[in-house]
Amino acid sequence: MQYTIETRPLYSDVPHGEVSSTTIEARDAGEALSSFARDRESEIVSFQSMKGRESIATVKKDDAVFLVRVYTN
């Protein structure tokens, strides 16, 4: 299944509001997020799988923290 992962910086030197997105093939939202974090050498801080098509997480890389939305296409 294809998942879109959108990231928005919460705290960093990156300007707030800059949204980045990527598409990942995975079995479920958790696997998609794990793959995303591993590929970017990031740490998953929190993950909340929501009912329906969207899950929310926070991911940390270096001194930056990102809000991450994971949803099916």
N, C-alpha and C positions, 0 to 999 in steps of 0.2 A: 504494500500500500504506500502511496506517496503522502508525505507530511511536509507542510510548509512550516518553517521555523522563522519567526520574526524576532529580532532583538532590538531593544531600545536601551540606551545607557541610563542608569539611575544615578550613578555617581562615578565620575571619571573626568579626565581632561577632555574627553570627547563631548562636543556640544549636546545638550539635552534635546531630545526630539528627533535626532537622526535615526531613522529606522532602516534596518538591514534585513533582508530575507533570503532564504535559501530553501531548496527542496531536497528532501532525503527519502530514500526508499527504506522502509523498516516494517517490522511486524506490528508494532504498536508505538504509541507516543513516547513511552519510556525508553524504548530502544532507539528511537529517532533522536531524542534528547541526549542519550548517552553517546551516540555516534557523533553528534554535533560537538559535544563538549570534548570528546577525545580528539577529534580532528583539529580543534582549535586550542588544544592543550589548556583547557579551562576546568574549573571545578564547579560541580552542581551544588549550590547552597541549599536550595529547596525545590520541591516538585509537588504540584497538586494536580492530580488527574481529575478532571471535571467530567460530569455526565455530559454526554453529547459529543461534540466534535472537537472541543478545545481543551487544552491543558495549559497551566501557567507554571513558570519556574523562575528562579533567579540563578544566575551563573556568574562566577567571579573569574576574572583573568587579570593577573598582576594586581594593580590597584583599582581596576574598573569593575563595577557591578552592573549587570544587565538584567532587565526584565525580559523574559522570553515567553512567547506564545507559540504553542505547538498545535497545529490543527490539520485535519485531513483536507485534501484537495477535492 
